[in-house]
Amino acid sequence: MTLILSNEEIESCFSLEECFQVMEPAFIDLGNGAAANLPRQDLLVPRPSGNSYHGLKLAGGSIPRLGVTAARLTSDILSWPEVDGKKRRVKTPLAMGNKYVGLVFLFSTDTGELLAIFPDGLVQAIRVGVTNALSAKYMARPESSVLGLYGSGWQARSGLLAMCSAMSIREVQIYSPTKDNRQNFAREMNAGMSANVRAVDTPDQAAHDADIVLLATNALVPFFPANWIRDGMH
């Protein structure tokens, strides 16, 4: 019987730590040729309104050791507006209840049957955060302790939590274009973290003295010049 889960059910049973336990060996399998990854494909078609597109995104992968293959499908309404003179990629939730549409289908490699269907929202945010944190674990300097964070949305939260789980982060410098958003984010995250999360007023301040820089933003134009990069920065 196919298991059908909601985001709420996933939140009640899936943790950041469990994602680390699954993702790290999965990447090792992929690097050793013991897993397979289906490159992402995007299909974009214009909507009748003329100022937005419907985007269909497909991706997948298989871990034979676990006996599973997964396919991820998202159906998005996309636009590229200018905000404060800079172009952004924006997804608009227009499905019933003002929701996004993204699903993961999990199949058995033994029988081919569909094992589970669940939304990609919460899983996706945690997976991206853990992926970035694993890169820091293996490639950043072990003594790294200052994180520069760009963005204050849903990807930023899981990204910050994952990075602090993988590394001994003591100071976080957060910047996003809207002052209230970055200050609210810093206030919220400070309530439950040992690291000091501090909102800064300009993009360059977030990179100043940072050992690790994490980008969790939908900006489409370059905003991080090469001269902000220091020796040893990840």
C-alpha positions in Angstrom: 0.0 0.0 0.0 1.3 3.4 -1.0 2.1 5.7 2.0 0.7 9.3 1.5 2.2 11.9 3.8 1.5 15.6 4.5 4.1 18.3 5.4 2.7 18.2 8.9 3.3 14.5 9.2 6.8 14.8 7.8 7.6 17.6 10.3 6.5 15.3 13.2 8.8 12.4 12.2 11.7 13.8 10.2 14.6 15.7 11.8 17.7 17.6 10.7 19.9 14.9 12.4 18.1 12.1 10.5 18.7 14.0 7.2 22.5 14.1 7.9 22.4 10.4 8.7 20.8 9.7 5.3 22.5 12.3 3.0 26.1 11.8 4.0 26.3 8.1 3.1 24.1 8.8 0.0 26.7 11.3 -1.3 29.4 8.8 -0.6 27.6 6.2 -2.6 27.1 8.7 -5.4 30.8 9.6 -5.4 31.8 5.9 -5.5 29.4 5.1 -8.3 27.1 3.1 -6.1 24.1 5.5 -6.6 22.7 7.3 -9.6 21.4 10.9 -10.1 19.0 12.1 -12.8 20.0 15.6 -13.9 17.3 18.2 -13.3 15.1 19.2 -16.3 13.0 22.4 -16.6 10.2 23.0 -19.0 8.9 26.6 -19.2 5.9 27.7 -21.1 4.3 31.2 -21.1 0.9 31.7 -19.4 -1.9 33.6 -21.1 -1.2 36.7 -19.0 2.1 37.1 -20.7 4.1 38.2 -17.7 4.7 34.8 -16.0 5.4 31.2 -16.9 4.4 27.7 -15.9 7.5 25.7 -14.9 7.6 21.9 -14.7 10.7 20.6 -13.0 11.8 17.0 -12.9 14.7 15.4 -11.0 15.4 12.0 -9.5 17.9 9.6 -8.1 18.4 6.0 -6.9 20.3 4.4 -4.0 20.4 0.6 -4.8 21.8 -0.1 -1.3 18.5 1.1 0.2 16.3 -0.4 -2.5 14.7 2.9 -3.5 14.4 5.3 -6.4 12.9 8.7 -6.0 11.4 11.2 -8.5 10.7 14.8 -7.7 8.2 16.9 -9.7 7.3 20.5 -9.1 4.7 22.6 -11.0 5.4 26.3 -10.4 4.1 29.7 -11.5 7.2 31.7 -12.2 8.0 35.4 -12.8 11.1 37.5 -12.8 10.1 40.9 -11.4 12.5 43.8 -10.6 12.7 44.6 -6.9 14.7 47.7 -5.9 16.1 47.7 -9.4 17.3 44.1 -9.3 15.7 41.1 -11.0 14.5 38.2 -8.8 13.1 34.7 -9.5 9.7 34.5 -7.8 7.4 31.5 -7.4 3.7 32.4 -6.7 1.5 29.9 -4.8 -1.7 29.8 -6.8 -2.9 26.3 -6.1 -6.0 25.8 -3.9 -5.4 27.3 -0.5 -2.5 29.5 -1.9 -0.2 26.6 -2.0 2.9 25.6 -4.0 2.8 22.3 -5.9 5.8 19.9 -5.4 5.7 16.1 -5.0 8.2 13.3 -4.3 7.4 9.8 -5.6 9.3 7.0 -3.9 9.6 3.6 -5.7 10.9 0.2 -4.7 13.8 -1.1 -6.8 12.8 -4.6 -5.9 9.2 -4.6 -7.1 8.8 -1.3 -8.9 5.8 -0.4 -6.8 5.1 3.1 -5.6 6.1 3.2 -1.9 5.2 6.8 -0.9 4.0 10.1 -2.2 4.7 13.3 -0.2 5.1 17.1 -0.7 8.6 18.3 -1.3 8.4 21.6 0.7 9.7 20.7 4.2 12.0 17.9 2.9 13.5 20.2 0.3 14.4 22.9 2.7 16.1 20.5 5.1 17.9 18.7 2.3 19.3 21.8 0.8 20.5 23.0 4.2 22.2 19.7 5.0 23.8 19.5 1.5 25.5 22.9 2.0 26.5 22.0 5.6 28.1 18.7 4.4 30.1 20.7 1.9 31.4 22.9 4.8 32.2 19.8 6.9 34.5 18.4 4.3 35.9 21.5 2.6 35.8 24.5 5.1 38.6 25.0 7.6 37.8 23.0 10.8 38.2 26.0 13.0 35.6 28.0 11.0 33.3 29.9 13.4 31.9 33.0 11.7 29.1 32.5 9.1 27.9 35.2 6.7 24.3 34.5 5.6 22.5 36.1 2.7 18.7 35.7 2.8 16.1 35.5 5.5 13.4 33.2 4.0 12.5 29.5 4.5 15.8 28.2 3.0 17.9 30.5 5.2 16.4 29.0 8.4 17.2 25.4 7.6 20.5 26.4 6.1 21.6 28.1 9.3 20.4 25.3 11.5 22.2 22.7 9.4 25.5 24.7 9.2 25.5 25.2 13.0 25.0 21.5 13.4 27.9 20.6 11.2 30.3 23.3 12.2 31.2 25.1 15.5 29.6 28.4 14.5 29.6 31.1 17.2 28.8 34.2 15.1 26.2 34.7 12.3 26.1 37.9 10.2 22.7 38.0 8.4 21.8 40.3 5.5 18.7 40.5 3.4 17.4 43.5 1.5 14.4 44.2 3.7 15.5 45.5 7.1 12.5 44.1 9.0 12.9 40.7 7.6 16.6 40.3 8.5 16.0 41.8 12.0 13.0 39.5 12.6 15.0 36.5 11.4 17.9 37.3 13.7 15.5 37.7 16.7 13.8 34.4 16.0 16.9 32.4 15.5 18.7 33.9 18.5 15.8 32.5 20.7 16.9 28.9 20.2 20.6 28.9 19.2 23.9 29.1 21.0 25.4 31.1 18.1 25.0 34.9 18.1 22.8 35.8 15.1 23.3 39.5 14.2 21.5 41.4 11.4 23.8 43.8 9.4 22.9 46.8 7.3 24.9 46.2 4.1 25.9 43.1 2.1 29.6 43.6 2.5 29.2 43.5 6.3 27.8 39.9 6.2 31.0 38.8 4.4 33.4 40.7 6.7 35.6 38.3 8.6 33.3 35.4 7.6 34.9 31.9 7.5 31.9 30.5 5.6 29.4 32.3 3.4 25.9 30.8 2.8 23.7 32.1 0.0 20.0 31.5 0.5 18.5 34.0 -1.9 16.5 34.2 -5.1 18.6 37.1 -6.5 19.4 36.7 -10.2 22.1 39.4 -10.5 25.6 39.2 -9.1 26.0 40.9 -5.7 29.0 39.2 -4.2 32.2 40.7 -5.8 35.4 38.7 -5.8 37.2 41.1 -3.6 35.0 40.1 -0.7 36.5 36.6 -0.8 39.3 36.0 1.7 41.9 33.3 1.8 40.4 30.2 3.4 36.8 31.3 3.0 34.3 28.6 2.1 
